[in-house]
Amino acid sequence: MDVGLMVTSFGDVDQADIAVRAEEREYDAVWVGELWGASGVVQLTEMACRTDAIDLGSAILNVYSRSPAVLAMTAASLSQASDGRFRLGLGTSTPKAVEDLHGMSFDRPVRRAHETIELIREFTAGDGEPVDYEGQLLQAADFPSIDAPVPIYHAGLGPANRRVVGRLCDGWIPHNIPFSNLDSAFEEVADAARERDRDPDGITIAPYVPSAVSKDADEARETLRQHVAYYVGSGEGYRHAVSTVYPERADRIATAWREGERAAATEAVSDEMLTDLGVAGTPDDARDQLRTLVSETGIDHPIVVVPEPASNAVTEATIDALAPTQL
């Protein structure tokens, strides 16, 4: 089974050490996020230097805080440093991050993603011709493309952003779209791909799979429950994605979270939602859940994400239990 691992902050453990460990356990890729506190690009560079075969991906770099040219140069440099193992994962992020952290306007995010990805494609085409691009939001002229084509993934949640995936991308990184609705959501991707004479089967479906493993199944499920409550409660896009299948529950969770009732928000996450949004349980149960998820959906590359509320023991158990060597 092709499995990736999201490398986040695991206590005091160096993230590059986690990448080395993931490679030893035969994970197919490690993915690195970026919001605040550390540069995902720098972390990926260290991982590229300390690993030999495992793929490396950004999940995600936002399309606002770096220009398309900087993203293209970054992708080219990481691809070179990793001997071609890099996958560029992009997304729009959130208004909170873009406006309050980067001081930019969260203007027309879908169009921004489309033009950024389109321009990166031109910048890395390697045909030596000057790039001449005139979009609605972005422009470029007179600089030749560099020979560094890299796979581009996009974390499109809503229908319009999923169409960007179908038109332009090699992979799709959905987050908090219930697994039971994944096939239906991918149809938006597939339709857009066909309109561009692209084969939808060539687009890798690589969803985040929030996962918690413990000898104590209740501990694992509570860890995942807290993770789901946080995302549904704090991100409107995530709430909307979950509400496509669980509208009443999503509204209840979001309302409780906004009112500061974190425990009530967590309690509102049903067992059915846990099964549809992640993997949680004992090592054997979690492995069975992941195998079933992959076999019953169109997922090509599940990305195991250990929820941040996880204890060190749960984190260790999750990384080991869901490694391809154990599946």
Order of alpha helices (4+ residues) and beta strands (2+ residues): beta-alpha-beta-alpha-beta-beta-alpha-beta-alpha-beta-beta-beta-alpha-beta-alpha-beta-beta-alpha-alpha-alpha-alpha-alpha-beta-alpha-beta-alpha
